[in-house]
Amino acid sequence: MERNISKSALELREKIEKAIQSHEITREDYDKIIHIITEDGHIDHHEKALLREFQTMIDDRDIRFVKKQI
């Protein structure tokens, strides 16, 4: 584990990688990602970079929003 990467950035990366692998995300999972980013009150540069790439993938429809499966 790299020392300069925060715990929240690592958790964020894990959630985003899951969405990338499936090419899908639910609104609930997206909200969890936003919560991870904001819960410590500071958005570090790793989190910003991850969020920027993630949002680009959503905008480009590489990752699509889907309804939560029951």
C-alpha positions in Angstrom: 0.0 0.0 0.0 1.4 3.4 -1.0 1.8 5.7 2.1 0.4 8.8 0.5 -3.0 7.3 -0.6 -5.7 7.7 2.0 -7.9 4.9 3.2 -11.0 6.6 1.6 -9.2 6.8 -1.7 -8.5 3.1 -1.6 -12.1 2.4 -0.7 -13.2 4.7 -3.5 -11.0 2.9 -6.0 -12.4 -0.5 -5.0 -16.0 0.7 -5.6 -15.2 2.4 -8.9 -13.3 -0.7 -10.1 -16.4 -2.8 -9.4 -18.5 -0.4 -11.6 -15.9 -0.5 -14.3 -15.8 -4.3 -14.4 -19.6 -4.6 -14.6 -20.0 -1.4 -16.8 -23.0 -0.6 -14.5 -23.8 1.3 -11.3 -26.9 1.8 -9.3 -27.9 5.2 -7.9 -27.4 3.7 -4.5 -23.8 2.7 -5.3 -23.1 6.1 -6.8 -24.4 7.7 -3.6 -22.0 5.5 -1.6 -19.1 6.7 -3.7 -20.0 10.3 -3.1 -20.3 9.5 0.6 -16.9 7.9 0.7 -15.4 11.0 -0.9 -17.0 13.5 1.4 -17.1 11.6 4.7 -13.7 12.9 6.0 -14.4 16.5 4.9 -11.4 16.6 2.6 -11.2 15.5 -1.0 -7.5 14.6 -1.7 -5.9 14.6 -5.1 -6.2 10.8 -5.5 -9.9 11.0 -4.8 -10.3 13.9 -7.2 -8.5 12.0 -10.0 -10.6 8.9 -9.4 -13.8 10.8 -9.4 -12.9 12.7 -12.5 -12.1 9.5 -14.4 -15.2 7.8 -13.1 -17.4 10.7 -14.1 -15.9 10.7 -17.6 -16.7 7.0 -17.9 -20.3 7.8 -16.9 -20.5 10.7 -19.4 -19.1 8.5 -22.1 -21.5 5.8 -21.2 -18.8 3.3 -20.5 -20.6 2.9 -17.2 -24.4 3.1 -17.2 -26.8 3.7 -14.4 -29.1 0.7 -13.8 -32.0 0.1 -11.4 -31.2 -1.8 -8.2 -32.0 -5.4 -8.6 -34.3 -6.8 -5.9 
